[in-house]
């Protein structure tokens, strides 16, 4: 088990920056997959009757 020691303020800042960067990359991937899906299926897929 890891030794739970308090993080320094610099470590906290780096961890927060890394978390934000991962979140932005994940959001970009979601947007790319969504755009590719709409492009592949065509825009009329949104106008189908439910």
Residue pairs with C-beta under 8 A, 6 or more apart in sequence:
7 15
38 45
38 46
